[in-house]
Amino acid sequence: MELKKILIILIVILFSFQVKAELIKPNKKLDPYDVIKIQLEALKNNDSQDKGIRQTWLFAHPDNKKVTGPFDRFRIMIYGQQYKHLINHSSHKIKLITNSSNTYVYRIEILSENKKLFIYEWHVQKGSDDNCKKCWFTSAVSQPFDQGNTI
């Protein structure tokens, strides 16, 4: 009987890890803050298979995907000079700057892996295609403002 309980607990634990491993897809229940939080947490916890970058890609605005190209090009862009500080960063803070019915703009403070502070401006807009017009997506992320200090 005790072995049966242990097996059930192990199955539940393994199932919960599998559920957490699934990527979150855009949906109308997520608000703009949720979208940024999902992306930042994913980038903070990016793994060797770049699941964090793939999660972030899912919430890239459809119009942006036309410019950035397919996932492989997006991945290269994230590893580039402008966005590399987001990958496996230590912490982040999200502050709303302004909003309208279709656009939210946030100030994002990133404490990089090597403890340097960077500020990004992050824009979130509603979708433009029929699949998810009421969903929120990231439409722009500024170049980082290097604060030049360490914490």
N, C-alpha and C positions, 0 to 999 in steps of 0.2 A: 504493500500500500504506500509506504514511504517513497519507494522508487517511482511509483506512478505520479506522485505529487511533484517530485523533482523533474520528471520528464515534462509534465504540463507546464511548470514554471519555465523551463528551458525553451519550450516551444513558444510560449508567450513572449519571452525576451527576444528570441530570434525573429519572430514575426514583427515585433515593434521596431527592431533595427531595419528590417526590410521596408517597413512603411516609411520610416524617416529617410531612407535612401532615395525614395521616389522624388522626382522633381515636381515642384509646385507649378501649375499652369495658370496663366492669366484667367481671371474670371471676374464677373461683375460684383462679387461679394468683397473683393479686396479694395481698400481705399488707397489713395496715393502714398500715404505713409507706409502702409503694409508693403507696397511694391518696393519702395526703397529699402525697407528693413530686410525683406527677403533677399534682395540683391546684395546688400552689404554683408549680411550674415553668410551668404553663399561665398562671396569673395574672401571673407575673413577665414573661412574654413575650406578653401579650395584644396583639392587633393591632387595626387599624381595623374589622375585621369581627367583633370580639369572640370569636375562636376560643378564646382562653384561658378566657373566661367559659363558653363552650359546653362546653369540656372539663370544667370544674369542675362544671357542671350535670349531666353524665352520671354523676358520682359522688356526687350528692346522694341521700341515703337516700329510697327510695320514699315512706315516711311523711312526710318533710319536703316532698316535692314536692306532696303534698296540701294543705299549709299555704301554701307559697310560691307556688303556682300554676304556670302554664306558664313556659317559658323567658323570655319577654319581661318578666314580673314579677320573675323571679329576677335578670335582667340589671339592672333598675332598682335592685333591692335591693343588688347588689354595688357599683354606682356611688354608693350612698347613703353617708351619714356614717359608718356603722359599719364598712363593709368597703372603702371606697375606697382605703385605704392598701395593700391587697393588690395593686391593679392596678399593673402595671409597677414593683413594688418592686425595690430594689437587691439585697437578699439576704435569706435566711431561715435559721433554725436550727430543727431539730426535736428535741425531747427528750421521751421517754416519761415520763409521770407515773405512770400506773397502768394495769393491764389485767386483764381476766377473759376467760373463754372467748368471750364475745360482744361485748365492748366494750373499746376502747382509748382512753385519754385522753392527749393530747400538749400540751406547752407549745410554742407557736410564737413565735419572735422574728422580727419583721419589721422590716427597715430600709427605710423608705419611700423613694420616689423622691427626696423632699427631705431625706433622711438623718435622719428622726426614728425613734426606736425604739418599736415597739408590741408588746405581748404579747397573744396570743390563746390561749384554751383550745379545743382541737379534739377533738371526739369522733367516733370511727369505730365503727360497728356492722355486724353481719352483716345481709344483706338480709332482708326480710320477705315477699317475694312469691315465687311459684313459679319465676319466670324466673331468679332468681339468689340462692337462699337462702344459699349458701356464699360469696357475694361480699361484700366490705367496701365500705361507703358512709359518707360523712360524715353524721352525724345531728345535730350541733350545733356551732356556732362561737360563742364568747362575744363580748361587746362587747370592743373592744380596751382594754387598759390602757396609756394614754399614759405613757411613761416620761419625757417632757418634756425629753429631752436630744438632742443631735445628736452624731454621730460623725464 
